[in-house]
Amino acid sequence: MDTGLFEKLHREGLITDTSLQKVQTVSANRLFSLHAELKVILYLGVLLLSGGLGVLVYKNIDTIGHTAILIAIALVSGGCFFYCYRKKLPFSRYKVAAPNAFFDYILLLGCLTMISFITYLQAQYNVFGTRYGSATFIPLVILFFSAYYFDHLGILSMAIVNIAAWMGIVTTPLNILRDNDFSDPHIIFTGLLLGALLLLLAFVSRKNNFKSHFAFTYNNFGVHLLMIAGLAASFTFDKQYLLCFLALMAVAAMLFIQARQQRSFYFLVVITLYSYIAISYVVIRLLQTNHEMEALYALILYFIASGIGLVIFLMRLNKSLKKHDSL
């Protein structure tokens, strides 16, 4: 509460000393929300619990036994899903609030332990054999179903990460993953495909008004994946870097227009920064000549001028959005 107005009124004699004192007392003892802090603590508690169970299992594997561990993990996961099924509110195509304060965290624990169960099953008993795609596809389906059925953005993020792992395993030769060769065209094309798919899902969610609040999460992952994969293509395909740059700029322009229409300063900043990196890379490539000192001076001037221009552009963009009641 801003007491400045009341102090001004008191100085002008419009309110009494007693009234001003009451206002100051209320302001000094006002309640403040701990909602965000409690959410962070609960999320950390779930992560620490799942991590602690993993450490406990790892250190006592010989005494506990694999079967007992699998049964225990399955019981925890099944119990969490059963609780969420019993407590959830009716399904709706629109946003559904959690029925209580602990619902989201119990669902998160259930999904984490479900992934641990399938991973442990594959690692210990090799249930899926060499079909590694199946070991990631099953959690993928469960996570997407849970995200929509229980309306949970955190689970949706886990599902998107899982689909990235599944597509990477399915479309990429195993030797590339073993060698950590992330500049391989398979990885780049997978990133481009997944980024475009996520942006399409965001568009469909918003267009059909079906869980439209999921659109931001889809857009967030999709924009970053698409732009990073586009930059990787420019860096990797040396002979076609200008073609990759032009394609990336076309995509960036489309995304920038969309973000401007949605009045999202966050996406405008993200797209602008990725575009700046792409433009800077092309400038560096074009300035690669035999005159090293001249090129170095030109690069220094470019980064000074472009850095100032970038800051001014973002400030004006933010001011323009605020002027139209955006953000």
Secondary structure, DSSP 8 states (H G I E B T S, - for coil): ---HHHHHHHHTTSS-HHHHHHHHHHHHT-----HHHHHHHHHHHHHHHHHHHHHHHHHTHHHH-HHHHHHHHHHHHHHHHHHHHHH-----SS----SSTTHHHHHHHHHHHHHHHHHHHHHHH-TTTT-HHHHHHHHHHHHHHHHHHHT-HHHHHHHHHHHHHHHHHHHS-HHHHHTT-TTSHHHHHHHHHHHHHHHHHHHHHHHTTSSGGGHHHHHHHHHHHHHHHHHHHHHH-GGGHHHHHHHHHHHHHHHHHHHHHHT-HHHHHHHHHHHHHHHHHHHHHHT-SS-HHHHHHHHHHHHHHHHHHHHHHHHHHHHHHHHTT--
